[in-house]
């Protein structure tokens, strides 16, 4: 599975961005896709994930109510709609995919994912 992330950019606080992650290859076997982010000098952190079969979603507390993860099965694409952005959301955002079953909590751990996209920069100015 190959992942191509896009949609990052520079936005003012309170603004919105939509990230996309297009999957190609053996996508029919994808179990879960997730978004993670890494700010300068900080560890990578979980943002959101979505179960491919039924669209069940899960969010980090820091983004709950502001971010929405969704998928388009026909396009093999997962999206991250980010609203009410804050300067602390500034980071490189990565999408990830895994074919194996994961519990909701296990899917928040980045080291458990098989495939990663290249990352897209999101910068939120104050």
C-alpha positions as a Markdown table, in Angstrom:
| # | Residue | x | y | z |
|---|---|---|---|---|
| 1 | Unk | 0.0 | 0.0 | 0.0 |
| 2 | Unk | 1.3 | 3.4 | -1.0 |
| 3 | Unk | 0.0 | 6.6 | 0.7 |
| 4 | Unk | 0.1 | 10.1 | -0.7 |
| 5 | Unk | -0.8 | 12.9 | 1.7 |
| 6 | Unk | -1.7 | 16.4 | 0.5 |
| 7 | Unk | -3.6 | 19.5 | 1.5 |
| 8 | Unk | -1.3 | 21.1 | 4.1 |
| 9 | Unk | -0.5 | 24.8 | 4.1 |
| 10 | Unk | -0.4 | 28.1 | 6.1 |
| 11 | Unk | -3.6 | 29.3 | 7.7 |
| 12 | Unk | -4.6 | 31.8 | 10.4 |
| 13 | Unk | -5.8 | 30.7 | 13.8 |
| 14 | Unk | -9.5 | 29.9 | 13.5 |
| 15 | Unk | -9.3 | 28.8 | 9.9 |
| 16 | Unk | -9.7 | 25.5 | 8.3 |
| 17 | Unk | -7.8 | 23.0 | 6.1 |
| 18 | Unk | -8.7 | 19.6 | 4.6 |
| 19 | Unk | -6.0 | 17.0 | 4.3 |
| 20 | Unk | -6.2 | 14.1 | 1.9 |
| 21 | Unk | -4.5 | 10.8 | 1.9 |
| 22 | Unk | -4.8 | 8.7 | -1.3 |
| 23 | Unk | -4.0 | 5.0 | -1.0 |
| 24 | Unk | -2.9 | 2.8 | -3.9 |
| 25 | Unk | -1.9 | -0.8 | -4.1 |
| 26 | Unk | -3.5 | -3.5 | -2.1 |
| 27 | Unk | -6.0 | -1.2 | -0.6 |
| 28 | Unk | -8.8 | -3.8 | -0.4 |
| 29 | Unk | -7.2 | -5.3 | 2.7 |
| 30 | Unk | -6.9 | -2.1 | 4.7 |
| 31 | Unk | -8.4 | -2.4 | 8.1 |
| 32 | Unk | -7.7 | 1.1 | 9.6 |
| 33 | Unk | -6.3 | 4.4 | 8.5 |
| 34 | Unk | -5.1 | 7.1 | 10.8 |
| 35 | Unk | -3.6 | 10.6 | 11.0 |
| 36 | Unk | -0.7 | 11.4 | 13.2 |
| 37 | Unk | 1.3 | 14.6 | 13.6 |
| 38 | Unk | 4.7 | 15.7 | 14.8 |
| 39 | Unk | 5.6 | 19.2 | 15.8 |
| 40 | Unk | 9.2 | 20.4 | 16.0 |
| 41 | Unk | 11.0 | 19.0 | 19.0 |
| 42 | Unk | 8.0 | 16.9 | 20.0 |
| 43 | Unk | 7.1 | 13.2 | 19.6 |
| 44 | Unk | 4.7 | 12.0 | 17.0 |
| 45 | Unk | 1.2 | 12.0 | 18.4 |
| 46 | Unk | -2.1 | 10.4 | 17.4 |
| 47 | Unk | -4.8 | 12.6 | 15.8 |
| 48 | Unk | -7.6 | 10.4 | 14.5 |
| 49 | Unk | -8.3 | 7.0 | 12.9 |
| 50 | Unk | -11.1 | 5.5 | 10.9 |
| 51 | Unk | -12.0 | 1.8 | 10.5 |
| 52 | Unk | -12.3 | 1.2 | 6.7 |
| 53 | Unk | -15.1 | -1.3 | 6.8 |
| 54 | Unk | -17.7 | 0.7 | 8.6 |
| 55 | Unk | -16.3 | 4.2 | 9.1 |
| 56 | Unk | -16.0 | 4.0 | 12.9 |
| 57 | Unk | -13.9 | 6.9 | 14.1 |
| 58 | Unk | -11.8 | 7.8 | 17.1 |
| 59 | Unk | -10.1 | 11.1 | 18.0 |
| 60 | Unk | -7.5 | 12.5 | 20.3 |
| 61 | Unk | -9.0 | 14.7 | 23.0 |
| 62 | Unk | -7.0 | 17.6 | 21.7 |
| 63 | Unk | -8.8 | 17.6 | 18.3 |
| 64 | Unk | -12.2 | 16.2 | 19.3 |
| 65 | Unk | -15.0 | 18.5 | 18.1 |
| 66 | Unk | -12.7 | 20.4 | 15.7 |
| 67 | Unk | -11.4 | 17.7 | 13.4 |
| 68 | Unk | -13.3 | 15.2 | 11.4 |
| 69 | Unk | -11.8 | 12.1 | 9.7 |
| 70 | Unk | -13.7 | 10.5 | 6.9 |
| 71 | Unk | -13.1 | 8.2 | 4.0 |
| 72 | Unk | -14.2 | 7.7 | 0.4 |
| 73 | Unk | -14.1 | 4.0 | -0.4 |
| 74 | Unk | -14.4 | 4.5 | -4.1 |
| 75 | Unk | -11.4 | 6.8 | -4.2 |
| 76 | Unk | -9.4 | 4.9 | -1.6 |
| 77 | Unk | -8.9 | 8.2 | 0.1 |
| 78 | Unk | -9.1 | 9.3 | 3.7 |
| 79 | Unk | -9.7 | 13.0 | 4.7 |
| 80 | Unk | -9.0 | 15.1 | 7.8 |
| 81 | Unk | -11.2 | 18.2 | 7.9 |
| 82 | Unk | -9.6 | 20.5 | 10.4 |
| 83 | Unk | -11.7 | 23.5 | 11.7 |
| 84 | Unk | -11.0 | 26.1 | 14.3 |
| 85 | Unk | -7.3 | 25.6 | 13.9 |
| 86 | Unk | -5.0 | 26.7 | 16.7 |
| 87 | Unk | -1.3 | 27.5 | 16.6 |
| 88 | Unk | -0.6 | 24.4 | 18.6 |
| 89 | Unk | -2.0 | 22.3 | 15.7 |
| 90 | Unk | 1.1 | 23.3 | 13.7 |
| 91 | Unk | 2.9 | 20.1 | 12.8 |
| 92 | Unk | 3.8 | 17.8 | 9.9 |
| 93 | Unk | 0.7 | 15.5 | 9.5 |
| 94 | Unk | 1.2 | 11.9 | 8.4 |
| 95 | Unk | -1.4 | 9.4 | 7.3 |
| 96 | Unk | -0.9 | 5.7 | 8.0 |
| 97 | Unk | -2.6 | 2.5 | 7.1 |
| 98 | Unk | -2.7 | -1.1 | 8.5 |
| 99 | Unk | -4.3 | -4.3 | 7.2 |
| 100 | Unk | -4.4 | -5.9 | 10.6 |
| 101 | Unk | -7.1 | -5.8 | 13.2 |
| 102 | Unk | -6.6 | -3.3 | 15.9 |
| 103 | Unk | -8.6 | -2.3 | 18.9 |
| 104 | Unk | -9.6 | 1.4 | 19.2 |
| 105 | Unk | -6.8 | 2.0 | 21.7 |
| 106 | Unk | -4.2 | 0.0 | 19.8 |
| 107 | Unk | -4.9 | 2.0 | 16.6 |
| 108 | Unk | -3.7 | 5.2 | 18.4 |
| 109 | Unk | -0.2 | 3.9 | 18.5 |
| 110 | Unk | 1.8 | 4.8 | 15.5 |
| 111 | Unk | 4.4 | 2.1 | 15.8 |
| 112 | Unk | 1.7 | -0.4 | 15.0 |
| 113 | Unk | 1.0 | 0.8 | 11.5 |
| 114 | Unk | 2.5 | -0.9 | 8.4 |
| 115 | Unk | 2.3 | 1.9 | 5.9 |
| 116 | Unk | 3.0 | 5.7 | 6.1 |
| 117 | Unk | 2.6 | 8.6 | 3.8 |
| 118 | Unk | 5.3 | 11.3 | 3.3 |
| 119 | Unk | 3.7 | 13.9 | 5.5 |
| 120 | Unk | 2.2 | 17.3 | 4.8 |
| 121 | Unk | 3.1 | 20.5 | 6.7 |
| 122 | Unk | 0.3 | 22.4 | 8.5 |
| 123 | Unk | 1.2 | 25.8 | 9.9 |
| 124 | Unk | -1.3 | 27.9 | 11.9 |
| 125 | Unk | -0.4 | 31.5 | 12.6 |
| 126 | Unk | -1.6 | 33.4 | 15.6 |
